Amino acid sequence: MTDIVAKPEEASSNMTTSDVSSTEQTILNIGESLKHAREKAKLSTTDVADKLNWKPSVVVQIEANDFSALPGPTFIRGYLRAYGKLVALDPEALIEGYNQCAGELEKPEKRFKPVDTIKPQRNLSDPLIKYTTLIIVAALIALSVIWWQSRNGAETLSLTKNETVEIETSNGETIIAKMDLSGAEDTESTASVETEVSPAPSEEAPEDEAIDEANLIDDNSADETPPTIQAASEDTDVSEPEPEAHVLAPGEEKILITFSQECWVEMTDARGIKLIANLKKAGEQSLASGVAPFKLMIGNAQGAEVTYGDKIIDLKPYTNRNGIARLTLGQ
C-alpha cells in the first residue's frame, strides 16, 4: 500500500518554491487519498455520508480539501479520523498531514507577566517599621500574659477540687472530709457533712452509724445514676451523615453532556477557558463547570444530550443541516 500523505522534502532554512509546492501537494493528497480509497471500496459520496451520518456536501468538501468551509480544527480532525476508518486508511497519518501542512496546530495562549516595580528598601529608622515592630511585640506580650493567667487558673481549680476540710464533732473527735465539686454529688456530700456537723442530742450516737449512713447515700446515688444515662442515650437520635454534594466555586455552574453516539465537542466559558475540546465516544459522559455564559458546539448533535440547570436542552433548534449544533447557555 502506498503512502497516504506525502511528506515534505528536506529544504534549507529559507523558504523556496519547492517547499510551497510540496506543502500544496501534501494538502491535495489528503483529499485525493480519501477519494481514491472510496472509489476503490466502490462507495459513492452519498454512501459515505449515509454511513457517517453526514451531509453529502461534507464529503465533497473534504475530498476537495476545502477545509475553510468546515467548522474548526477539532471537527476537521474528527471528520478525517472517521472517514479514514471507513475506507481503511490510517487516520493518524491523515491528521498528521493536516496538522503539518494546513498550519492548524493549536497554540497555547500567551500570558503577559506583570512588570514588577522596584520599591525602595526601608531602614530600621522608618516610622512604619518602628510602629509595626511595637505592635508585634505588644501582641506577643499580651498573648503571654493570657496564657500565664489561664495556666494559673487551671492549677488553682485543681487544688480547690482536692481541698480537704477538718470537722470537729460534738464528742471531741476530728473527721477529715474531701470537698468534691462535681455535679449532683456536691449536693449529697454537702448534705452528709452538714448532718455530721449538726449537734447531736446525746453523745450516745455511735460512730459506725454515721459511716453506714454515708455509705447508704453513696449506694443510692450510684443506683440512681444508670437510669439517667440510659434515658439520655434513648433520647439521642443518631443520624447517618448525608453524602456530600458536588461543590462548585462561587459564580460557577455545571453542564452535563451524555453521548449515545460518537460526537465532537468544543465548549468555552465566559472567561475564555476551553472546558471541553475532543472527540467523545458513545456511552461517555462529560461534566464541566465554569462561569456562564457557555459557548457550545457539538458535531453529530443528535447523539448528545445536554443537561443545564437540571433541565435537558433541546438541541434541534440549534442544529444545522450538517448535524452541527451551535448555542450559548446561561445568557
Sine and cosine of phi, psi and omega as CSV:
sin_phi,cos_phi,sin_psi,cos_psi,sin_omega,cos_omega
0.00,0.00,0.73,-0.68,-0.06,-1.00
-0.97,0.22,0.28,-0.96,0.01,-1.00
-0.89,0.46,0.64,-0.76,-0.04,-1.00
-0.98,0.18,-0.70,0.71,-0.06,-1.00
-0.87,-0.49,0.80,-0.60,0.01,-1.00
-0.97,0.25,0.74,-0.67,-0.01,-1.00
-1.00,0.07,0.63,-0.78,0.03,-1.00
-0.92,0.39,0.64,-0.77,-0.01,-1.00
-0.95,0.30,0.43,-0.90,0.04,-1.00
-0.92,0.38,0.64,-0.77,-0.04,-1.00
-0.63,-0.77,0.09,-1.00,0.03,-1.00
-0.97,0.24,0.08,-1.00,-0.06,-1.00
-0.91,0.42,-0.50,0.86,0.01,-1.00
-0.99,0.11,0.61,-0.79,-0.01,-1.00
-0.96,0.29,0.78,-0.63,0.00,-1.00
-0.90,-0.44,0.10,-1.00,0.01,-1.00
-0.91,0.41,-0.56,0.83,0.01,-1.00
-0.91,0.41,-0.56,0.83,0.04,-1.00
-0.90,0.44,-0.70,0.71,-0.01,-1.00
-0.89,0.46,-0.71,0.70,-0.01,-1.00
-0.91,0.42,-0.59,0.81,0.02,-1.00
-0.91,0.42,-0.66,0.75,0.03,-1.00
-0.90,0.44,-0.71,0.71,0.02,-1.00
-0.89,0.45,-0.63,0.78,0.00,-1.00
-0.90,0.44,-0.61,0.79,0.00,-1.00
-0.91,0.41,-0.68,0.73,0.03,-1.00
-0.88,0.48,-0.69,0.72,0.01,-1.00
-0.90,0.44,-0.59,0.81,-0.04,-1.00
-0.92,0.40,-0.43,0.90,0.04,-1.00
-0.89,0.46,-0.81,0.58,0.02,-1.00
-0.91,0.41,-0.65,0.76,-0.01,-1.00
-0.91,0.41,-0.61,0.79,0.01,-1.00
-0.91,0.42,-0.68,0.73,0.03,-1.00
-0.91,0.41,-0.65,0.76,0.01,-1.00
-0.91,0.42,-0.69,0.73,0.00,-1.00
-0.89,0.45,-0.67,0.74,0.01,-1.00
-0.92,0.40,-0.58,0.81,0.04,-1.00
-0.91,0.42,-0.72,0.70,0.01,-1.00
-0.91,0.42,-0.57,0.82,0.03,-1.00
-0.91,0.41,-0.56,0.83,0.05,-1.00
-0.99,0.13,0.05,1.00,0.02,-1.00
0.85,0.52,0.74,0.67,0.05,-1.00
-0.88,-0.48,0.60,-0.80,0.10,-0.99
-1.00,-0.07,0.17,-0.98,0.04,-1.00
-0.88,0.47,-0.54,0.84,0.04,-1.00
-0.93,0.37,-0.63,0.78,0.04,-1.00
-0.88,0.47,-0.69,0.72,0.01,-1.00
-0.90,0.44,-0.68,0.73,-0.01,-1.00
-0.89,0.45,-0.63,0.78,0.01,-1.00
-0.93,0.38,-0.66,0.75,-0.03,-1.00
-0.93,0.37,-0.58,0.82,-0.03,-1.00
-0.99,-0.11,0.02,1.00,-0.01,-1.00
0.88,0.47,0.68,0.74,0.03,-1.00
-0.94,-0.35,0.14,-0.99,0.24,-0.97
-0.99,0.11,0.59,-0.81,0.02,-1.00
-0.84,0.54,-0.48,0.88,-0.01,-1.00
-0.91,0.41,-0.49,0.87,0.03,-1.00
-0.91,0.42,-0.66,0.75,0.02,-1.00
-0.89,0.45,-0.69,0.73,0.00,-1.00
-0.89,0.45,-0.67,0.75,-0.01,-1.00
-0.91,0.42,-0.62,0.78,0.02,-1.00
-0.92,0.39,-0.70,0.71,-0.01,-1.00
-0.93,0.38,-0.43,0.90,0.06,-1.00
-1.00,0.01,0.06,1.00,-0.02,-1.00
0.84,0.53,0.53,0.85,0.03,-1.00
-1.00,-0.04,0.94,0.34,-0.07,-1.00
-0.96,0.28,-0.32,0.95,-0.01,-1.00
-0.92,0.39,-0.38,0.92,0.00,-1.00
-1.00,0.08,-0.07,1.00,-0.02,-1.00
-0.99,-0.17,0.42,-0.91,-0.13,-0.99
-1.00,0.06,1.00,-0.05,0.22,-0.97
0.99,0.17,0.45,-0.89,-0.02,-1.00
-0.88,0.48,-0.63,0.78,-0.03,-1.00
-0.88,0.47,-0.66,0.75,0.01,-1.00
-0.94,0.33,-0.60,0.80,0.02,-1.00
-0.89,0.46,-0.69,0.72,0.03,-1.00
-0.89,0.46,-0.62,0.78,0.05,-1.00
-0.91,0.42,-0.65,0.76,0.06,-1.00
-0.87,0.49,-0.74,0.68,-0.03,-1.00
-0.89,0.45,-0.64,0.77,-0.01,-1.00
-0.91,0.42,-0.70,0.71,-0.02,-1.00
-0.92,0.39,-0.68,0.73,0.00,-1.00
-0.90,0.43,-0.68,0.73,-0.01,-1.00
-0.88,0.47,-0.67,0.74,0.03,-1.00
-0.89,0.45,-0.61,0.79,-0.05,-1.00
-0.91,0.41,-0.66,0.76,-0.07,-1.00
-0.98,-0.18,0.28,0.96,0.10,-0.99
0.90,0.43,0.64,0.77,0.14,-0.99
-0.95,-0.32,0.34,-0.94,-0.01,-1.00
-0.96,0.28,0.94,-0.34,-0.04,-1.00
-0.89,0.45,-0.59,0.81,-0.04,-1.00
-0.92,0.40,-0.58,0.81,0.04,-1.00
-0.91,0.41,-0.63,0.78,0.04,-1.00
-0.90,0.43,-0.71,0.70,-0.02,-1.00
-0.92,0.39,-0.63,0.78,0.02,-1.00
-0.90,0.45,-0.66,0.75,0.06,-1.00
-0.90,0.44,-0.62,0.78,0.04,-1.00
-0.91,0.42,-0.67,0.74,-0.01,-1.00
-0.90,0.44,-0.67,0.74,-0.07,-1.00
-0.95,0.30,-0.63,0.78,-0.16,-0.99
-0.99,-0.11,-0.53,0.85,-0.05,-1.00
-1.00,0.04,-0.20,0.98,0.04,-1.00
0.92,0.38,0.60,0.80,-0.06,-1.00
-0.97,-0.25,0.28,0.96,0.04,-1.00
-0.88,0.47,0.71,-0.70,0.01,-1.00
-0.95,0.30,0.74,-0.67,0.00,-1.00
-0.97,-0.25,0.66,-0.75,0.03,-1.00
-0.91,0.41,0.51,-0.86,0.01,-1.00
-0.92,0.40,0.66,-0.75,0.02,-1.00
-1.00,0.09,0.76,-0.64,0.03,-1.00
-0.91,-0.41,0.78,-0.62,-0.02,-1.00
-1.00,-0.03,0.81,-0.59,0.01,-1.00
-0.99,0.13,0.72,-0.70,0.03,-1.00
-0.92,0.40,0.54,-0.84,0.00,-1.00
-0.99,0.15,0.83,-0.56,0.01,-1.00
-0.98,0.20,0.79,-0.62,0.05,-1.00
-1.00,0.03,0.68,-0.73,-0.02,-1.00
-1.00,0.08,0.89,-0.45,0.01,-1.00
-1.00,-0.09,0.59,-0.81,0.01,-1.00
-0.91,0.41,0.63,-0.77,0.01,-1.00
-0.94,0.34,0.62,-0.78,-0.02,-1.00
-1.00,-0.09,0.59,-0.81,0.04,-1.00
-0.99,-0.11,0.25,-0.97,0.03,-1.00
-0.90,0.43,-0.35,0.94,0.01,-1.00
-0.99,0.17,-0.09,1.00,0.00,-1.00
-0.91,0.42,0.75,-0.66,-0.01,-1.00
-0.86,0.51,-0.59,0.81,-0.02,-1.00
-0.89,0.46,-0.67,0.75,0.02,-1.00
-0.92,0.39,-0.63,0.78,0.01,-1.00
-0.88,0.48,-0.76,0.65,-0.03,-1.00
-0.90,0.43,-0.63,0.77,0.02,-1.00
-0.90,0.45,-0.67,0.74,0.01,-1.00
-0.90,0.44,-0.67,0.75,0.02,-1.00
-0.89,0.45,-0.66,0.76,0.00,-1.00
-0.90,0.44,-0.68,0.74,0.00,-1.00
-0.90,0.44,-0.69,0.72,0.00,-1.00
-0.89,0.45,-0.68,0.73,0.01,-1.00
-0.89,0.45,-0.63,0.77,0.02,-1.00
-0.90,0.43,-0.65,0.76,0.03,-1.00
-0.90,0.43,-0.65,0.76,0.02,-1.00
-0.90,0.43,-0.68,0.73,0.00,-1.00
-0.89,0.45,-0.67,0.75,0.03,-1.00
-0.90,0.44,-0.62,0.79,0.02,-1.00
-0.90,0.43,-0.67,0.75,0.01,-1.00
-0.90,0.43,-0.69,0.73,0.00,-1.00
-0.89,0.46,-0.67,0.74,0.01,-1.00
-0.90,0.44,-0.66,0.75,-0.02,-1.00
-0.91,0.41,-0.67,0.75,0.01,-1.00
-0.91,0.42,-0.67,0.74,0.01,-1.00
-0.91,0.42,-0.58,0.82,0.01,-1.00
-0.93,0.37,-0.70,0.71,0.03,-1.00
-0.91,0.42,-0.61,0.79,0.02,-1.00
-0.89,0.45,-0.62,0.79,0.02,-1.00
-0.92,0.40,-0.64,0.77,0.02,-1.00
-0.91,0.41,-0.65,0.76,0.01,-1.00
-0.90,0.45,-0.65,0.76,0.00,-1.00
-0.90,0.43,-0.65,0.76,0.01,-1.00
-0.92,0.40,-0.60,0.80,0.04,-1.00
-0.93,0.38,-0.61,0.79,-0.02,-1.00
-0.91,0.42,-0.62,0.79,-0.02,-1.00
-0.92,0.39,-0.54,0.84,-0.04,-1.00
-1.00,-0.08,0.19,0.98,-0.06,-1.00
-0.94,0.34,0.61,-0.79,0.02,-1.00
-0.93,-0.38,0.48,-0.88,-0.02,-1.00
-0.82,-0.58,0.74,-0.67,0.07,-1.00
-1.00,-0.09,0.80,-0.59,-0.04,-1.00
-0.85,-0.52,0.78,-0.63,0.01,-1.00
-0.98,-0.18,0.83,-0.55,-0.03,-1.00
-0.99,0.13,0.07,-1.00,-0.06,-1.00
-0.94,0.34,-0.41,0.91,0.01,-1.00
-1.00,0.02,0.14,0.99,0.09,-1.00
1.00,-0.05,-0.01,1.00,0.02,-1.00
-1.00,0.06,0.47,-0.88,-0.02,-1.00
-0.95,-0.32,0.78,-0.62,0.03,-1.00
-0.92,-0.39,0.75,-0.66,0.04,-1.00
-0.98,-0.19,0.87,-0.49,-0.01,-1.00
-0.87,-0.49,0.59,-0.80,0.05,-1.00
-1.00,-0.02,0.63,-0.78,0.04,-1.00
-1.00,0.01,0.87,-0.48,0.05,-1.00
-0.92,-0.40,0.86,-0.52,-0.12,-0.99
-0.96,-0.29,0.59,0.81,-0.06,-1.00
-0.92,-0.40,0.86,-0.50,0.24,-0.97
0.80,0.60,-0.68,-0.73,-0.08,-1.00
-0.96,0.27,-0.36,0.93,0.00,-1.00
-0.92,0.38,-0.40,0.92,0.04,-1.00
-0.87,0.49,-0.70,0.72,-0.04,-1.00
-0.91,0.42,-0.67,0.74,-0.02,-1.00
-0.93,0.37,-0.63,0.78,0.03,-1.00
-0.90,0.43,-0.66,0.75,0.01,-1.00
-0.90,0.44,-0.66,0.76,0.00,-1.00
-0.90,0.44,-0.65,0.76,0.00,-1.00
-0.92,0.39,-0.62,0.79,0.03,-1.00
-0.91,0.42,-0.68,0.73,-0.01,-1.00
-0.90,0.43,-0.56,0.83,0.01,-1.00
-0.91,0.42,-0.64,0.77,-0.01,-1.00
-0.96,0.28,-0.52,0.86,-0.06,-1.00
-0.98,0.22,-0.54,0.84,-0.09,-1.00
-0.86,0.50,0.64,-0.77,-0.05,-1.00
-0.91,0.42,0.73,-0.69,0.00,-1.00
-0.99,0.11,0.52,-0.85,0.01,-1.00
-0.93,0.38,-0.43,0.90,0.02,-1.00
-0.59,-0.81,0.32,-0.95,-0.02,-1.00
-1.00,0.03,0.17,0.98,-0.06,-1.00
-1.00,-0.02,-0.01,1.00,0.00,-1.00
-0.93,0.36,0.88,-0.48,-0.04,-1.00
-0.95,0.32,0.45,-0.90,-0.03,-1.00
-0.96,0.30,-0.52,0.86,0.00,-1.00
-0.90,0.44,-0.52,0.86,-0.02,-1.00
-0.92,0.40,-0.62,0.78,0.04,-1.00
-0.91,0.41,-0.63,0.78,0.00,-1.00
-0.92,0.39,-0.67,0.74,0.03,-1.00
-0.89,0.45,-0.60,0.80,0.00,-1.00
-0.91,0.42,-0.64,0.77,0.03,-1.00
-0.92,0.40,-0.66,0.75,0.03,-1.00
-0.90,0.44,-0.59,0.81,0.02,-1.00
-0.90,0.44,-0.63,0.77,0.03,-1.00
-0.90,0.44,-0.69,0.73,-0.01,-1.00
-0.90,0.44,-0.65,0.76,0.00,-1.00
-0.91,0.42,-0.65,0.76,0.01,-1.00
-0.90,0.43,-0.67,0.74,0.01,-1.00
-0.92,0.40,-0.57,0.82,0.02,-1.00
-0.94,0.35,-0.59,0.81,0.01,-1.00
-0.95,0.32,-0.51,0.86,-0.05,-1.00
-0.99,0.15,-0.29,0.96,-0.09,-1.00
-0.94,0.34,-0.73,0.68,-0.07,-1.00
-0.84,0.55,-0.68,0.73,0.02,-1.00
-0.86,0.52,-0.59,0.80,0.02,-1.00
-0.89,0.46,-0.69,0.73,0.00,-1.00
-0.92,0.40,-0.64,0.77,-0.01,-1.00
-0.92,0.40,-0.64,0.77,0.02,-1.00
-0.89,0.45,-0.64,0.77,0.01,-1.00
-0.91,0.42,-0.62,0.79,0.00,-1.00
-0.94,0.35,-0.52,0.85,0.02,-1.00
-0.95,0.30,-0.51,0.86,-0.01,-1.00
-0.98,0.20,-0.27,0.96,-0.08,-1.00
-0.99,0.13,0.79,-0.61,0.05,-1.00
-1.00,-0.09,0.81,-0.59,0.05,-1.00
-0.97,-0.23,0.92,-0.39,-0.02,-1.00
-0.95,-0.32,0.66,-0.75,0.03,-1.00
-0.96,0.27,0.61,-0.79,0.00,-1.00
-0.92,0.39,0.66,-0.75,0.03,-1.00
-0.97,0.25,0.51,-0.86,0.03,-1.00
-0.90,0.43,0.58,-0.82,-0.02,-1.00
-0.94,0.33,0.66,-0.75,0.04,-1.00
-1.00,0.10,0.22,-0.97,0.02,-1.00
-0.92,0.38,0.86,-0.50,-0.08,-1.00
-1.00,-0.04,0.80,-0.60,0.04,-1.00
-0.94,-0.35,0.51,-0.86,0.09,-1.00
-0.94,0.35,0.40,-0.91,0.01,-1.00
-0.83,0.55,0.76,-0.65,0.03,-1.00
1.00,0.06,-0.05,1.00,-0.03,-1.00
-0.99,-0.12,0.47,-0.89,0.10,-1.00
-0.76,-0.65,0.28,-0.96,-0.06,-1.00
-0.87,-0.50,0.48,-0.88,0.04,-1.00
-0.76,-0.65,0.75,-0.67,0.04,-1.00
-0.91,-0.40,0.79,-0.61,0.02,-1.00
-0.86,-0.51,0.83,-0.56,0.04,-1.00
-0.94,-0.35,0.73,-0.68,-0.11,-0.99
-0.93,-0.37,0.83,-0.55,0.12,-0.99
-0.98,-0.18,-0.21,0.98,0.08,-1.00
-0.66,-0.75,0.12,-0.99,0.04,-1.00
-0.95,0.31,0.80,-0.60,-0.08,-1.00
-0.68,-0.73,0.41,-0.91,0.13,-0.99
-0.94,-0.34,0.72,-0.69,-0.14,-0.99
-0.74,-0.67,0.69,-0.72,0.20,-0.98
-0.73,-0.69,0.78,-0.63,-0.01,-1.00
-0.60,-0.80,0.76,-0.65,0.06,-1.00
-0.79,-0.62,0.44,-0.90,0.03,-1.00
-0.97,-0.23,-0.15,-0.99,-0.09,-1.00
-0.91,0.41,-0.39,0.92,0.01,-1.00
-1.00,0.09,-0.02,1.00,-0.03,-1.00
0.99,0.11,0.13,0.99,0.00,-1.00
-0.98,0.18,0.78,-0.63,0.01,-1.00
-0.99,0.13,0.95,-0.31,-0.07,-1.00
-0.99,0.16,-0.64,0.77,0.01,-1.00
-0.67,-0.74,0.67,-0.74,0.07,-1.00
-0.32,-0.95,0.96,0.27,0.03,-1.00
-0.25,-0.97,-0.02,-1.00,-0.02,-1.00
-1.00,-0.02,0.75,-0.66,-0.01,-1.00
-0.92,-0.39,0.63,-0.78,-0.01,-1.00
-0.99,-0.15,0.26,-0.97,0.00,-1.00
-0.89,0.45,0.67,-0.74,0.00,-1.00
1.00,-0.05,-0.16,0.99,0.00,-1.00
-1.00,0.05,0.31,-0.95,0.09,-1.00
-0.73,-0.68,0.56,-0.83,0.06,-1.00
-0.80,-0.61,0.85,-0.52,0.06,-1.00
-0.92,-0.39,0.91,-0.40,-0.04,-1.00
-0.83,-0.55,0.52,-0.85,0.03,-1.00
-0.74,-0.67,0.58,-0.81,-0.01,-1.00
-0.10,-0.99,-0.25,-0.97,-0.05,-1.00
-0.98,-0.18,0.81,-0.58,0.02,-1.00
-0.94,0.34,0.43,-0.91,0.04,1.00
-0.99,0.16,0.39,-0.92,-0.01,-1.00
-0.95,-0.32,0.75,-0.67,0.11,-0.99
-0.99,-0.13,0.84,-0.55,-0.15,-0.99
-0.80,-0.59,0.73,-0.69,0.08,-1.00
-0.72,-0.69,0.84,-0.55,-0.09,-1.00
-0.79,-0.61,0.83,-0.56,0.14,-0.99
-1.00,0.03,0.60,-0.80,-0.12,-0.99
0.84,0.54,0.82,0.57,-0.14,-0.99
-0.89,0.46,-0.38,0.92,-0.01,-1.00
-0.92,0.39,-0.27,0.96,0.02,-1.00
-0.99,-0.11,0.23,0.97,-0.04,-1.00
-0.78,-0.62,0.54,-0.84,0.08,-1.00
-0.79,-0.61,0.87,-0.49,-0.08,-1.00
-0.97,-0.25,0.79,-0.61,0.06,-1.00
-0.90,-0.44,0.86,-0.52,-0.03,-1.00
-0.68,-0.74,0.81,-0.59,-0.03,-1.00
0.89,0.46,0.63,0.78,0.00,-1.00
0.89,0.46,0.37,0.93,0.05,-1.00
-0.77,-0.64,0.61,-0.80,0.05,-1.00
-1.00,0.09,0.81,-0.59,-0.05,-1.00
-1.00,0.05,0.77,-0.64,0.08,-1.00
-0.98,0.19,0.89,-0.46,-0.07,-1.00
-1.00,0.02,-0.17,0.99,-0.08,-1.00
-0.87,0.49,-0.68,0.73,0.00,-1.00
-0.90,0.44,-0.31,0.95,-0.05,-1.00
-0.97,-0.25,0.07,1.00,-0.09,-1.00
-0.98,-0.17,0.75,-0.66,0.02,-1.00
-1.00,0.01,-0.13,-0.99,-0.07,-1.00
-0.93,0.37,-0.40,0.91,0.02,-1.00
-0.99,0.12,0.06,1.00,0.01,-1.00
0.99,0.15,0.28,0.96,-0.02,-1.00
-0.97,-0.24,0.80,-0.61,0.01,-1.00
-0.97,-0.25,0.77,-0.64,0.09,-1.00
-0.83,-0.56,0.82,-0.57,-0.01,-1.00
-0.42,-0.91,0.30,-0.95,0.05,-1.00
-0.83,-0.55,0.80,-0.60,-0.04,-1.00
-0.93,-0.37,0.59,-0.81,0.10,-1.00
0.99,0.10,0.43,0.90,0.03,-1.00
-0.97,0.25,0.00,0.00,0.00,0.00
